[in-house]
Amino acid sequence: MTPWQPQAEARAAAREAAETRLAVSQLFPLIPPGLVEALCKRFPEITRPPRVITSDREVWMAVGMRDMLDTIQEVYEEQQQNIDPTLL
């Protein structure tokens, strides 16, 4: 093993991860900032434990909705970093 081989592997892994993120963000239509803001208000982060009377299904649904919003927000941020200024 050469001394620079681990560095080359690390660079290749980082490049692959960046390409994967870019590919995922390209699968989505351009996300407007107002949508992200409105969804964040409608589905805030879960910061308190569920009440005793909350069913498991309700908890799963709330977690799933928030997880989807986190994904949308992540894609939005990636799109903002990679946006083509001519599209604005």
Residue frames as qw, qx, qy, qz and C-alpha x, y, z in Angstrom:
[[0.000, 0.890, 0.455, 0.000, 0.00, 0.00, 0.00],
 [0.413, 0.404, -0.020, 0.816, 1.39, 3.38, -0.96],
 [0.180, -0.273, -0.481, 0.814, 1.29, 6.30, 1.48],
 [0.250, 0.135, -0.084, -0.955, -1.19, 8.25, -0.64],
 [0.262, -0.208, -0.873, -0.356, -3.61, 5.39, -1.26],
 [0.131, -0.535, -0.742, 0.381, -5.79, 6.04, 1.85],
 [0.064, 0.483, 0.069, -0.871, -6.05, 9.71, 0.84],
 [0.224, 0.103, -0.645, -0.723, -7.07, 8.77, -2.69],
 [0.229, -0.354, -0.904, -0.068, -9.67, 6.35, -1.35],
 [0.073, -0.552, -0.528, 0.641, -11.02, 9.03, 0.99],
 [0.148, 0.371, -0.216, -0.891, -11.27, 11.53, -1.87],
 [0.249, -0.073, -0.816, -0.517, -13.03, 8.95, -4.05],
 [0.185, -0.467, -0.838, 0.214, -15.50, 8.17, -1.26],
 [0.009, 0.536, 0.277, -0.797, -16.19, 11.89, -0.69],
 [0.191, 0.225, -0.490, -0.820, -16.70, 12.43, -4.44],
 [0.240, -0.235, -0.902, -0.270, -19.09, 9.47, -4.61],
 [0.114, -0.535, -0.688, 0.476, -21.07, 10.75, -1.62],
 [0.093, 0.466, -0.005, -0.880, -21.35, 14.21, -3.20],
 [0.232, 0.069, -0.697, -0.675, -22.51, 12.71, -6.50],
 [0.198, -0.380, -0.903, 0.019, -25.13, 10.64, -4.70],
 [0.025, -0.568, -0.462, 0.681, -26.44, 13.70, -2.83],
 [0.159, 0.357, -0.298, -0.871, -26.56, 15.69, -6.05],
 [0.215, -0.106, -0.862, -0.446, -28.39, 12.85, -7.80],
 [0.124, -0.506, -0.805, 0.284, -30.99, 12.72, -5.02],
 [0.049, 0.572, 0.220, -0.788, -31.56, 16.48, -5.11],
 [0.164, 0.231, -0.546, -0.789, -31.96, 16.33, -8.90],
 [0.091, -0.301, -0.937, -0.153, -34.80, 13.82, -8.53],
 [0.022, -0.671, -0.583, 0.457, -36.91, 16.50, -6.85],
 [0.252, 0.793, 0.301, 0.466, -38.45, 19.50, -8.58],
 [0.244, 0.351, -0.280, 0.859, -37.06, 22.86, -7.46],
 [0.389, -0.597, -0.664, 0.227, -38.37, 23.40, -3.94],
 [0.016, 0.750, 0.060, 0.658, -39.54, 26.96, -3.16],
 [0.223, 0.173, -0.633, 0.721, -38.41, 28.39, 0.20],
 [0.492, -0.230, 0.124, -0.830, -41.97, 29.29, 1.16],
 [0.845, -0.101, -0.444, -0.280, -42.95, 25.63, 1.04],
 [0.603, 0.070, -0.647, 0.462, -40.21, 24.61, 3.44],
 [0.051, -0.200, 0.407, -0.890, -41.11, 27.42, 5.85],
 [0.662, -0.191, -0.091, -0.719, -44.84, 26.58, 5.78],
 [0.844, -0.064, -0.529, -0.071, -44.21, 22.88, 6.32],
 [0.412, 0.149, -0.627, 0.644, -41.84, 23.59, 9.23],
 [0.316, -0.201, 0.290, -0.881, -44.60, 25.61, 10.91],
 [0.796, -0.097, -0.230, -0.551, -47.21, 22.92, 10.24],
 [0.955, -0.119, -0.264, 0.071, -45.01, 20.02, 11.33],
 [0.116, -0.856, 0.443, -0.241, -42.59, 21.30, 13.99],
 [0.428, 0.325, -0.814, 0.221, -39.78, 19.15, 15.34],
 [0.771, -0.481, -0.383, -0.165, -40.92, 16.72, 17.99],
 [0.195, 0.549, -0.527, 0.619, -39.37, 18.06, 21.18],
 [0.495, -0.320, 0.527, -0.612, -41.60, 16.55, 23.82],
 [0.074, -0.011, 0.997, 0.026, -42.52, 12.95, 24.53],
 [0.397, -0.312, -0.591, -0.630, -45.97, 11.80, 23.41],
 [0.536, -0.323, 0.342, -0.701, -48.81, 11.82, 25.90],
 [0.327, -0.100, 0.921, -0.187, -49.84, 8.54, 27.46],
 [0.613, 0.454, 0.516, -0.389, -53.13, 8.57, 25.54],
 [0.401, 0.656, -0.421, -0.481, -51.38, 8.98, 22.17],
 [0.964, 0.107, 0.234, -0.072, -51.57, 5.76, 20.17],
 [0.618, -0.297, 0.525, 0.505, -48.50, 4.13, 18.67],
 [0.506, 0.537, 0.542, 0.402, -49.92, 4.75, 15.21],
 [0.039, 0.988, 0.143, 0.051, -50.22, 8.51, 15.87],
 [0.463, -0.730, 0.365, 0.345, -46.61, 8.62, 17.07],
 [0.631, 0.027, 0.608, 0.481, -45.42, 6.73, 13.97],
 [0.367, 0.775, 0.430, 0.281, -47.39, 9.06, 11.71],
 [0.140, -0.984, 0.042, 0.100, -45.94, 12.19, 13.38],
 [0.547, -0.525, 0.503, 0.415, -42.40, 10.83, 13.17],
 [0.598, 0.299, 0.612, 0.422, -42.91, 9.86, 9.52],
 [0.235, 0.920, 0.280, 0.143, -44.24, 13.29, 8.60],
 [0.270, -0.909, 0.243, 0.202, -41.32, 15.00, 10.30],
 [0.647, -0.241, 0.582, 0.430, -38.85, 12.62, 8.66],
 [0.521, 0.594, 0.496, 0.360, -40.28, 13.48, 5.25],
 [0.028, 0.997, 0.065, 0.039, -39.98, 17.19, 6.03],
 [0.509, -0.678, 0.409, 0.337, -36.36, 16.71, 7.11],
 [0.644, 0.129, 0.597, 0.461, -35.69, 15.05, 3.74],
 [0.323, 0.835, 0.361, 0.261, -37.38, 17.89, 1.85],
 [0.222, -0.961, 0.114, 0.118, -35.41, 20.44, 3.85],
 [0.623, -0.409, 0.512, 0.427, -32.14, 18.60, 3.15],
 [0.562, 0.416, 0.552, 0.454, -32.89, 18.47, -0.58],
 [0.102, 0.968, 0.208, 0.094, -33.83, 22.18, -0.53],
 [0.388, -0.829, 0.293, 0.277, -30.49, 23.06, 1.07],
 [0.631, -0.098, 0.599, 0.483, -28.61, 20.94, -1.48],
 [0.431, 0.696, 0.475, 0.323, -30.52, 22.62, -4.30],
 [0.076, -0.994, -0.023, 0.072, -29.59, 26.05, -2.92],
 [0.506, -0.604, 0.468, 0.400, -25.90, 25.09, -2.93],
 [0.469, -0.014, 0.730, 0.496, -26.04, 23.68, -6.46],
 [0.410, 0.753, 0.455, -0.242, -28.57, 26.00, -8.07],
 [0.478, 0.274, 0.399, 0.733, -27.92, 27.36, -11.52],
 [0.033, -0.450, -0.220, 0.865, -28.24, 31.18, -11.30],
 [0.167, 0.027, -0.535, -0.828, -29.85, 31.25, -14.75],
 [0.260, -0.415, -0.859, -0.151, -32.87, 29.41, -13.30],
 [0.153, -0.486, -0.531, 0.677, -33.67, 32.26, -10.90]]
